Amino acid sequence: MTGQDWLEKDFYAVLGVPKDADQTTIKKAYRKLARQLHPDHNPGDAKAEAKFKDIGEAYSVLSDTEQRQQYDQLRAMTGGARFTAGSRAGGPGGPGFEDVFGGLFGGGGAGGGTRVRYSGGAGFEDVLGGLFGGGGFGQPRGPRRGVDLTASTDLPFRTAAEGSTVSLSVEGRTVNARIPAGVRDGQKIRLRGKGRPGEPGAEPGDLVITVTVEPHPVFSAEGANLKVTVPVAFDEAALGATIEVPTLDGSPVKVKVPAGTPSGRTLRVKGKGIVMPKATGDLLVTVQVVVPQKLSAAAREAVQAFGIATSGEDPRAEIMARARA
């Protein structure tokens, strides 16, 4: 993606968010649009495919703090205007240099006597270098390195946890990218040398891929650890039991629930989490005690008998005492 792309495209408008939107708002907007426009849901719809690519580009820039800062600075300096370097004011190439940047030079054009000072993320020449075709004003430069490109991909939770190779279409060519096991939602993966080719004698740019991980109905991830909430019956929690718990590979694992386990307690199963290159996580099982919605007559009598047998115990005594402290 070039500086000219940034001048021509309003990424905030593409995602339908205000310019002061926080990262949560930006991510929500992207996910909503990605679901609507995904090629799998719009087979053969070239227009939807183009919009899907546009929102991916917009999200790649706005979700990256450094790129977003540079984008905002460039758009603020130019007002989002499109121009051709070297064109004269009012010429056919659109607004001229003096029109767009006059304010930076004291209103007197590039040749004015006011000295420009620019502070912030990227330097003046870094931000505008692509527009002037060189690495500095009037100074010689060597072969220019290729431009970094951005792309995005959506992965099912299981695929993200186990790792996969995905094929991406980048400027008319197919790039195969290895996604490591345990990749996080929103994580960026940089592929060295997979961006736009550089000038002769210079290295190519990189390809930066933003990964969106779709949520799983049962599991969630916490680093290399896999988390799951499992319902248990009252008698299992009260008396103790050995229960079966699902794992990511589909095979159940037996977990011992100690007697007197309260709802919300987390039990750890070693080595049953996400297998990553440098570590294997654990399975974190959170117990959720299930209260029956309907009781048979016999079950009701049993519960009443239990209540009578434990009537001397007040389960709220501790919290009431702490509230008075």
N, C-alpha and C positions, 0 to 999 in steps of 0.2 A: 504494500500500500504506500503510495507516494504522498508528498506534501500537497500536490495538486488535488489528489483524492480528498484530503482533509479539507481543502478549501471548498470543494464542490459539494461535499456531503454533510448534511446536518444529522449526525448520529443520534442526537437526542430526539429529533423528530422521527427518525426511523423506528426507534423503540417506543415513541409516544410518551416520553418522560420529560419533566422539566429539567433545566440546566443545573439546578441545585439538588437533583435527586441523589439520595444516598445509594450505597451499593446494594442494599436489600431491595430497594424499589427497582433498580436497574435489573437485578437478577430475576425478580418476579415478572417484570415486563418481558424480558427475553424468553423466559420459560413458557409464558403464555403464548407468545407469538410463535415460538419454535414448535409447540404442539400443534398449532393451527396450520402452520405452513410446511411442516415436515414432508419431504417427498413421498414418504410411505403413505401419508394420508391424502396426498394429491398427485397420484400417478399420472404422468403425461401432461401435467399443468406447468408449462414453462414459466408462466408469470409467477406462480407460487414458488417455484424453485429459485427464481431470481430474487424474490423478496426474502426467501429463506437465507440466501447467501448474503444479502444486504444486512439482515439483522445479526448474522454471525460476525460480519466485519465490525458492525457498530458495537456489539457486546465485547469483542476482543479488545477494542480500544478503550471503551468506557469502564471496563472491569479492571483494567490495569492502571494503577494510580499514577505511574510515571507517564504512560502514554496519554492518559486523560488530561494531565496537567499540560503537556506539550500541545495537545489538540486545542484545549481551551485558550492557551496563550496565542497560538497561531490564529485561531478564529477571531480572538479579540483584537489582535493587531491589524487584521485585514477586514474585519467586519463580515467575514465569510465570503468576500468577493472573489471572483475568478478573474485572473488577468494573465497576460503574457509578458514575460520579462522582456524589457527593451521596447515595448509598445509605447506610443506617445499618448498623452491625454486626449481622450475623445477619438482615438484611432479605432480601426476595426477589430483589434485584438481585445477589446473591452477596456476597463479602467486602466490607466497607465500607472507607472510606478509612483509618480508624484501624487496622483489622486489617492491611491491606497495608503501610501506611507508618508504622505506630506506631514501629518501631525508629528511623526517621529523626528522629523528634521526641522522642527520649528515652523512649519507651514511654508518653507521656502524651497521645497524640492530637494532632490538628493544632493545638489551642489551647495546648499545653504551653509551658513557658518555655525549652526548649532551642532554641538557634539552629541551623538546618540549614546545613551547609557541604558543597558538592558539587564535586568536582574531576574532571577527565577530559576526554573528547571534547566532548560537547554539554553545555550548562548544564542545570540542573534543569528550568527552564521550557521550554527547547527540546525536551528529551526527552519531557516530559509534557504539553506544550501541547495536543496533540490530544485528550488524555483529559479536559481541563478546559474544552474548547470555547473557548479564548481564548489570547491572547498575554500572559499574566501574571495573577497573582492579584488580581482585583478592579480591575484597571486597564483603562481604556478602550482600545479598539483600533480600527483601521480595517478595511476589508474584507480578508478573509484570502485570500492567494494560494492557488491550487489546489495539491493535493498532487502531488509527483513520483511517477510510476509506473515500474515496472520490467518488462522483458520480455526474452526471450532468443530467439535464432535460430541454427540450425545451417546452415552453408553448405559446399558442396563446395569443395575447394581451388581449382579453376579459377574458380568463381564469385567467391570471395573475392579472388582475384588480379585479376580483370577488373572487379570492381564489379558491382552489381546493385541492383534495386529489389525489396524484399520486402514482402509484405502481412502485417500482424500483427493479431490479434484482441485488442483492449484494452478490457476492461469493456463488451463488447457492441458495440463499434464497430470498424471496420476502419481501420487506420493504415498508409499506404504510407510506407516508410522507404527512403531512398537510402543504400546501403552503398557507401562509396568503394572504389576499386580499391586493392589492397594491404592490406586490413584484416587485423590480426593475430589469432591465436587468443587469446581472452580479452579482447580490446579492447572498451571500452565506448563507445557512440555516444549522445550526448545530443541529443534532438530538442526544441528549444525550443517551449514552448506546446502540446505534444502530450500532456500529462498530464491530470490531472483538472481540470475547470473550476473557477475560483475563485469567490468570492462576488461579487455584483454590484459592479462597479467595480474588481475586482482581476483581475490577469492569471492565466492558467491555469498549472498546473505543467508540468514537463518529463517526457519519456519517456526513460528510460535503457535502452538495449538492449545486452545482453551477447552478443557474437558468439563462437560456437564454430566453428572451422575444421576440417573433416575432413581427415585426412592424405591425401596423394596417393601412389600406388604408385611414382612415378618422381621427381617434383619435390618440393623443399622451398623455403621462402622464408627469406631473411635480409635484412630490410628490403625495399628495392626490388630486391635481387638475387635471381635464381632459381638454385637449385643442383641439379645432376644428376650422378650417378656413372655413368660410361660404361665398359664393358669393352672392352679392346683386346687384340689378340693379341700374343704375345711378340715376333714379328718386327716388328710395327708399332711397338712401343715401342722396340725395339733399333735398328732401321734408320730409323725415322721414317715417317710416313704422313699422308695427308689422309683424315679419316674424317667420316661424317655423324653429327650429334648432333640429337636431337629438341628442339623448342622448344615453348613453351606453346600457341602458335597452331596447332600441328600440322605446320607446314612445317619440314623439316630444314635445318640450317645446317652448312656445311663448316668443319671445324676442323683446323688443322695440328698434328700431334703431332711435336715435334722428335725427332731421333734421340737415343737414350739416355734417354728419359723414364722415370723410375721410377714404380712403382705408388704412388698417393697424391698425385701432383703435381696441382695445380689450374691449369687454363688458363682465361683470361678472354676472353669474347666480348662486345665492347662493344655496348650498346644492345639486347640480346636478352633482357633481364630483364622485370620487371613495369613496365608503363606506369602511372605515378602522376601525379596532377595537377601536381606540381611537379618531378618527375624521372622518368627512365627508368633502370631498373637494368641490370645486366649479367648474362650467363649464366655461371655459374661451373661449369666442367666438371672434375670430379675423375676422373683416369685410374685404372682398376683393371686391372692386367695379369692376364690369364687364363692359368692353367696347365692344359694339356690333361689330361683325366682318362684318356684312352686314346690310345695312340700306335700307328701302323702300324709295320711293320718298318723301312720306309724313313725314317720320321720319327724312330724311335728311333736309327737309325744316325746321322742328321744331328745329333741332340742330343748323342750321344756324341762325335761329331767336334768339335762346338762346345766340349764340356767339355774335350777334350784340347787344343784350340787355345788355350783360356783358362786352362789349369791353373796358370799362374804367378801368377794373380791370386786373392787371398783376399778375398771380399766381406765377411768379418767382421773383418778386420784392424783397422779403425778403431775399432770398438766394443770390441774386446778391449783395445786400447791405452788407450782412455778409461776403461775399467773399472779399470785398474791405477793410474790417476792419483790 
